[in-house]
Amino acid sequence: MRVLQFTIPVAHEKNIIVQRDVLPHFYPHLHRHNEIQLTWVQQGEGTLVADNNMHTFRGNEIFWISDNQPHVFKSDPSYFLPRSKKKIHAMMLFFNPVGPLAPLFELQDTKGIKAFMHQHKGGFKLPQSQVADISQKMLRIRDTSGAVKMICFLELLQSLYNIKDLVSLGAGVQSNIPNEHEGVRIGSIYNYIMQHYEEPLTLEDVAKRAHMTPQAFCRYFKKHTRHTFISFLNEVRINEACKQLTAGSYESIANIAYSCGFNSVTNFNRVFKTVTGKAPGEYVDHYFHHVETSFAPEP
């Protein structure tokens, strides 16, 4: 995947960076950076693209993005409407595992944490049952300084290390550092598809947007994303359908299918099972039987 190389805009003397964002929407471009990123989405919803995989995100969820892992937290299209008053609230913790902190992870007592970071190059999502504890540890890091901050940071990493049921986000296969032109181009294509998935998008439409012939676009898109145009569009649409199905209330499966860009319920059911491995009804039953809810509002 070709993405923008991103520099975290903070003072260079800081080894552990905590950033709080309250914005109309998340940063909308595919990017990566040298730092590991732990993101607590306090308020907001949308789609997380990590490597070439898509995941729904909602408020009070925490995600680990590995160093140099391509990603974007793409807010729902409703956040980009002209009169939208929606806001996202998020707290991010950044640290570079091979920067000034590298000697810390060479100590005998922290080699397990170093192995943990290497094992999770694809990133992960925390189980909901762990969000309250980890978010409180993030707040303690934010509110401390000096040696106390470092102690809290190590406690956070040790707690993450002890969690067994982490949900992987991506494959963890990292490509070479891209040039900026390619990052902007593929990011623009992703953004266009994710903002117009509910429309009857065609290959010709998106190829024209990318200033390519359909044949050239197919080769380009598959090379840089390992998806075909149709497989990516289907995943975006099914990801949106999953959000609507698990939101708690909906009129019918048919309404969801049409609102997500499918032209028939039969086609929707077929694609849904191909992407998720379950029929829509089975997916909902599984979700509400296995997902715990817990809330940890920020003080």
CORDA-V614200 format. One line per field, one symbol per residue. ss: DSSP state (A for helix, B for strand, O for the rest). burial: 1 if it has 24 or more other ideal C-beta (glycine too) atoms within 12 Angstrom, else 0. Layout:
# CORDA-V614200
ss->???
burial->???
This chain:
# CORDA-V614200
ss->OOOBBOOOOOOOOOOBBBBBBBBOOOOOOOBBOOOBBBBBBBBOOBBBBBOOBBBBBOOOBBBBBOOOOOBBBBBOAAAAOOOOOOOBBBBBBBBOOOOOOAAAAAOAAAAAAAAAAAAOOOOBBOOAAAAAAAAAAAAAAAOOOAAAAAAAAAAAAAAAAAOOOOBBOOOOOOOOOOOAAAAAAAAAAAAAAAAOOOOOOOAAAAAAAOOOOAAAAAAAAAAAAOOOAAAAAAAAAAAAAAAAAOOOOOOOAAAAAAAOOOOOAAAAAAAAAAAAOOOAAAAAAAAAAAOOOOOOOOO
burial->11111101000001111110000011111111111111111111111111111111111111111111111111111010000000011111111110001001100000001101100111111111011111111111110000001001110110111010011011010110010001101111111111111100101001101100000011011001101010011111111111111100000010011111110000011011001100010011001000000001000
